Amino acid sequence: MSYTNLIKICYLDYGEYKSTLQMLEEAKESNYELGESLKTNLKTLVTTLKTLTDMKSMLDNLRINCSLWDPDLPVIYGITPTYARPVQKAELTRMSHTLRLVRNFHWIIVEDAETPSSLVTNLLKCTFMNYTHLAAPTPASWKRKLKEPKWKKPRGVSQRNAAIRWLRQNKNRDTDRGIVYFADDDNTYSLNVFEEMRSISKVGVWPVGLVGGLMVEKPLLDSVTGRVIGWNSHWRPEREFAIDMAGFAVNLQHLLSNPNAEFSFNVERGFQESALLSQLVKIEELEPKADNCTKVYVWHTRTEEPYLGDEKALRSKGQRSDENIEV
């Protein structure tokens, strides 16, 4: 049966059941004496309506996803490292609502854990997106201690490398067309940034808003050649690639043609981007996007950490507010 016919049947049955249920409910409200068989039918119809409602929602989502798929466009592989924290589900939910609108998008989520969590698994299933769900724990020696500043140790290294390995194991550098983008879950994305990256032949770059202590960090271009010649980064501007993780994307075939390129723990703080890009491209080969790096389509917004003092007090008494509910 074709996908279109399945939708038609679902919507037809859904409409018939809903109108019949409404008629029976009206009869019930007008004190009409329902026979036992009608009461049984009413219960069956209620159950069936719920099933069809769920199916309708699923088909609505599938229809949206199918309409966004264009076989002539390269696939964008968005790599998102994530870890368990109070705002994790909120961050991923917000992010998914943007990513669901991106054509030909494949979301690779990698948890900092031994095994994938049910929270992230459930969330991904509800998106009806193309996705791959992985888990790759950060080595114990590189785990951030309880009160240690976030900037003290690099984050996302094991997770991003796990996603790169998955691409190398599952994609063919000669036949698979695509773009690889390291999309962290604490950013805000315009749909424009994804359209900008589709034409990248090696590595494309663009500005990122609200990062590095500045309103915007961006590549600096030569006014004659239009090539990247430097960076307006305030923090460690001497870095070879003084750019945020959200400010570049890599052509899939180019990445696969460099089988040893990956992120590393053994680099200076803030040099993760340079560690990868230096293995893939020279600065003069970078491809400026976003109207010659004059537009901002991605922002490093971050979510404020919630105050959970009352929750801690509650748990000290052996109770919790999220008992039997996923937040």
C-alpha positions as CSV (number, residue, x, y, z in Angstrom):
1,M,0.0,0.0,0.0
2,S,1.3,3.4,-0.9
3,Y,2.1,6.0,1.7
4,T,-0.6,8.4,0.2
5,N,-3.3,5.7,0.3
6,L,-2.4,4.9,3.9
7,I,-2.9,8.5,4.9
8,K,-6.3,8.7,3.0
9,I,-7.5,5.5,4.8
10,C,-6.4,6.8,8.1
11,Y,-8.1,10.1,7.7
12,L,-11.3,8.5,6.4
13,D,-11.5,6.1,9.3
14,Y,-10.6,8.8,11.7
15,G,-13.4,11.1,10.4
16,E,-16.0,8.3,10.5
17,Y,-15.2,7.2,14.0
18,K,-15.1,10.7,15.3
19,S,-18.6,11.6,13.8
20,T,-20.0,8.3,15.2
21,L,-18.5,8.9,18.6
22,Q,-19.9,12.5,18.6
23,M,-23.4,11.2,17.8
24,L,-23.3,8.6,20.6
25,E,-22.0,11.2,23.1
26,E,-24.8,13.6,22.2
27,A,-27.3,10.8,22.7
28,K,-25.8,10.0,26.1
29,E,-25.9,13.7,27.2
30,S,-29.6,13.9,26.2
31,N,-30.4,11.1,28.6
32,Y,-31.1,8.7,25.8
33,E,-31.1,5.2,27.1
34,L,-28.3,3.4,25.5
35,G,-28.5,-0.4,25.1
36,E,-25.7,-2.6,26.3
37,S,-24.5,-3.2,22.8
38,L,-24.3,0.5,22.1
39,K,-22.4,1.0,25.4
40,T,-19.9,-1.7,24.3
41,N,-19.6,-0.1,20.9
42,L,-19.0,3.3,22.5
43,K,-16.1,1.9,24.6
44,T,-14.6,0.3,21.5
45,L,-15.0,3.5,19.5
46,V,-13.3,5.5,22.2
47,T,-10.3,3.1,22.2
48,T,-10.2,3.0,18.4
49,L,-10.4,6.8,18.1
50,K,-7.4,7.1,20.4
51,T,-5.5,4.6,18.3
52,L,-6.4,6.5,15.1
53,T,-5.6,9.8,16.7
54,D,-2.1,8.5,17.5
55,M,-1.8,7.1,14.0
56,K,-2.9,10.4,12.5
57,S,-0.2,12.3,14.5
58,M,2.4,9.8,13.3
59,L,1.3,10.1,9.7
60,D,1.3,13.9,9.9
61,N,4.9,13.8,11.1
62,L,5.9,11.3,8.4
63,R,4.2,13.4,5.8
64,I,6.2,16.5,6.9
65,N,9.4,14.5,6.9
66,C,8.8,13.0,3.4
67,S,8.0,16.5,2.0
68,L,11.3,17.7,3.3
69,W,13.3,15.0,1.5
70,D,14.9,15.9,-1.8
71,P,17.0,13.2,-3.4
72,D,19.0,15.9,-5.4
73,L,20.2,17.6,-2.2
74,P,23.2,16.5,-0.1
75,V,22.4,15.2,3.4
76,I,23.3,17.3,6.3
77,Y,24.7,15.2,9.2
78,G,24.3,17.2,12.4
79,I,26.5,15.9,15.2
80,T,25.2,16.8,18.7
81,P,27.1,15.7,21.8
82,T,24.8,15.7,24.9
83,Y,25.0,14.7,28.5
84,A,22.6,14.2,31.4
85,R,21.6,17.4,33.2
86,P,18.3,19.1,34.3
87,V,17.9,21.1,31.0
88,Q,19.0,18.3,28.6
89,K,15.5,17.3,27.4
90,A,14.4,21.0,27.1
91,E,17.5,21.8,25.1
92,L,17.1,18.9,22.7
93,T,13.3,19.5,22.4
94,R,13.9,23.1,21.4
95,M,16.6,22.1,19.0
96,S,14.6,19.3,17.4
97,H,11.8,21.7,16.5
98,T,14.3,23.6,14.3
99,L,16.0,20.5,12.9
100,R,12.7,18.9,11.8
101,L,12.3,21.8,9.3
102,V,15.7,21.2,7.7
103,R,15.6,19.4,4.4
104,N,17.6,16.1,4.1
105,F,18.8,16.2,7.7
106,H,20.2,13.3,9.6
107,W,20.7,13.9,13.3
108,I,23.5,12.0,15.0
109,I,23.1,12.4,18.8
110,V,25.9,11.0,20.9
111,E,25.5,10.8,24.7
112,D,28.3,11.0,27.2
113,A,27.3,7.7,28.7
114,E,28.0,4.0,28.6
115,T,24.7,3.3,26.9
116,P,21.9,5.4,25.4
117,S,19.4,6.8,27.9
118,S,15.7,6.2,27.7
119,L,15.1,10.0,27.9
120,V,17.0,10.7,24.7
121,T,15.6,7.6,23.0
122,N,12.0,8.6,23.7
123,L,12.6,12.1,22.5
124,L,14.2,11.0,19.2
125,K,11.3,8.6,18.5
126,C,8.8,11.4,18.9
127,T,10.6,13.6,16.4
128,F,10.1,11.2,13.5
129,M,13.4,12.4,12.2
130,N,16.2,10.5,10.5
131,Y,18.6,9.9,13.3
132,T,21.4,7.8,14.7
133,H,21.6,7.5,18.5
134,L,25.1,6.6,20.0
135,A,26.8,6.6,23.3
136,A,30.4,7.3,24.0
137,P,31.6,8.0,27.6
138,T,34.3,10.6,28.3
139,P,37.4,8.9,29.9
140,A,37.3,9.2,33.7
141,S,40.5,11.3,33.7
142,W,38.9,13.9,31.5
143,K,35.6,14.1,33.4
144,R,34.8,17.5,35.0
145,K,34.8,17.3,38.7
146,L,31.8,18.5,40.7
147,K,32.9,22.1,41.3
148,E,35.4,22.3,38.5
149,P,34.7,25.1,35.9
150,K,33.2,24.0,32.6
151,W,36.1,25.5,30.7
152,K,38.7,23.5,32.7
153,K,38.5,20.4,30.5
154,P,37.4,19.9,26.9
155,R,33.9,18.5,26.4
156,G,32.4,16.6,23.6
157,V,35.6,15.1,22.3
158,S,34.8,11.4,22.7
159,Q,31.2,12.0,21.4
160,R,32.2,14.0,18.3
161,N,34.9,11.4,17.4
162,A,32.3,8.6,17.9
163,A,30.1,10.3,15.3
164,I,33.0,10.7,12.9
165,R,33.8,7.0,13.3
166,W,30.2,6.1,12.6
167,L,30.3,8.2,9.3
168,R,33.5,6.5,8.3
169,Q,32.0,3.1,8.9
170,N,28.6,3.7,7.3
171,K,29.2,6.2,4.4
172,N,31.1,5.9,1.2
173,R,33.4,8.7,0.2
174,D,32.8,8.1,-3.5
175,T,29.0,7.9,-3.5
176,D,27.6,9.6,-0.5
177,R,27.1,13.3,-0.8
178,G,26.7,15.3,2.4
179,I,27.8,17.9,4.9
180,V,29.0,17.4,8.5
181,Y,28.0,20.0,11.0
182,F,28.9,20.0,14.7
183,A,25.6,21.3,16.1
184,D,25.8,21.6,19.9
185,D,22.6,21.5,21.9
186,D,23.1,24.9,23.6
187,N,22.9,27.0,20.4
188,T,20.1,28.7,18.5
189,Y,19.9,28.0,14.8
190,S,18.3,29.8,11.9
191,L,17.3,27.6,9.0
192,N,19.5,29.7,6.8
193,V,22.7,28.3,8.3
194,F,21.8,24.8,7.0
195,E,21.0,26.1,3.5
196,E,24.3,28.0,3.4
197,M,26.4,24.9,4.0
198,R,24.9,22.7,1.3
199,S,27.3,24.0,-1.4
200,I,30.5,23.5,0.7
201,S,33.3,21.7,-1.3
202,K,35.8,21.4,1.6
203,V,35.2,23.6,4.7
204,G,32.8,26.5,4.9
205,V,32.8,29.2,7.6
206,W,30.5,31.9,8.9
207,P,29.9,34.3,11.9
208,V,28.6,33.1,15.3
209,G,26.7,35.4,17.6
210,L,27.1,35.8,21.3
211,V,30.3,33.9,21.7
212,G,33.8,34.5,23.1
213,G,32.8,37.5,25.1
214,L,31.7,39.4,21.9
215,M,28.4,40.1,20.2
216,V,29.8,38.2,17.2
217,E,32.9,36.3,16.2
218,K,33.6,36.1,12.5
219,P,36.2,35.4,9.8
220,L,37.9,38.4,8.3
221,L,38.1,38.5,4.5
222,D,40.5,40.1,2.1
223,S,38.5,42.8,0.3
224,V,40.1,41.9,-3.1
225,T,40.2,38.1,-3.1
226,G,37.3,37.5,-0.7
227,R,39.4,34.8,1.0
228,V,39.6,34.3,4.8
229,I,42.7,36.1,6.1
230,G,42.1,36.1,9.9
231,W,39.6,36.4,12.7
232,N,38.0,39.0,14.9
233,S,38.1,36.7,17.9
234,H,38.9,38.5,21.2
235,W,40.0,35.3,23.0
236,R,43.3,33.9,21.8
237,P,43.1,35.4,18.4
238,E,46.5,33.8,17.5
239,R,44.7,30.4,17.1
240,E,45.1,29.1,13.6
241,F,41.3,28.8,13.4
242,A,39.9,31.2,15.9
243,I,36.4,30.0,15.3
244,D,33.5,28.5,17.3
245,M,32.3,24.9,16.8
246,A,29.1,26.3,15.3
247,G,30.9,28.4,12.8
248,F,32.0,25.8,10.3
249,A,30.9,22.7,8.4
250,V,32.8,20.1,6.5
251,N,32.0,18.3,3.2
252,L,31.4,14.6,4.0
253,Q,33.5,13.3,1.2
254,H,36.4,15.6,2.2
255,L,36.2,14.4,5.8
256,L,36.2,10.8,4.6
257,S,39.2,11.5,2.4
258,N,41.1,12.4,5.6
259,P,40.8,9.1,7.6
260,N,42.8,10.3,10.6
261,A,41.2,13.7,11.1
262,E,39.5,13.9,14.5
263,F,39.3,15.9,17.7
264,S,41.9,15.5,20.5
265,F,42.1,15.8,24.3
266,N,45.8,16.6,24.0
267,V,45.4,20.2,22.8
268,E,45.3,23.5,24.6
269,R,41.9,24.6,26.0
270,G,39.9,26.3,23.2
271,F,41.9,24.7,20.4
272,Q,39.5,21.8,19.5
273,E,38.3,23.5,16.4
274,S,41.9,24.2,15.3
275,A,42.9,20.6,16.1
276,L,40.4,19.3,13.6
277,L,40.5,21.9,10.9
278,S,44.3,22.0,10.7
279,Q,44.0,18.3,9.5
280,L,41.5,19.2,6.8
281,V,42.2,22.6,5.2
282,K,44.5,25.6,5.0
283,I,43.1,29.0,6.0
284,E,43.2,30.3,2.4
285,E,41.0,27.3,1.3
286,L,38.1,28.2,3.7
287,E,34.8,29.0,1.9
288,P,33.1,32.1,3.4
289,K,29.3,31.7,3.6
290,A,26.5,33.8,5.0
291,D,26.8,36.6,2.5
292,N,30.6,36.8,2.8
293,C,30.4,36.4,6.5
294,T,28.2,39.5,7.0
295,K,25.1,37.6,8.4
296,V,24.6,35.8,11.7
297,Y,22.6,32.6,11.4
298,V,23.6,30.8,14.6
299,W,24.0,32.0,18.2
300,H,25.7,30.5,21.2
301,T,22.8,31.3,23.5
302,R,23.0,28.6,26.2
303,T,20.2,27.9,28.7
304,E,20.5,29.3,32.1
305,E,21.0,26.6,34.7
306,P,17.8,26.3,36.8
307,Y,17.7,26.9,40.5
308,L,17.0,23.5,42.1
309,G,17.7,24.2,45.8
310,D,14.2,23.2,46.8
311,E,14.5,19.9,44.8
312,K,17.7,19.1,46.6
313,A,16.0,19.7,50.0
314,L,13.1,17.5,48.9
315,R,15.5,14.7,47.9
316,S,17.3,14.9,51.2
317,K,14.0,13.7,52.6
318,G,13.8,10.8,50.2
319,Q,11.3,12.5,48.0
320,R,11.4,14.1,44.5
321,S,9.1,16.3,42.4
322,D,9.7,14.3,39.2
323,E,8.6,10.9,40.6
324,N,7.2,8.9,37.7
325,I,7.5,11.8,35.3
326,E,10.2,12.6,32.7
327,V,11.3,16.2,32.7
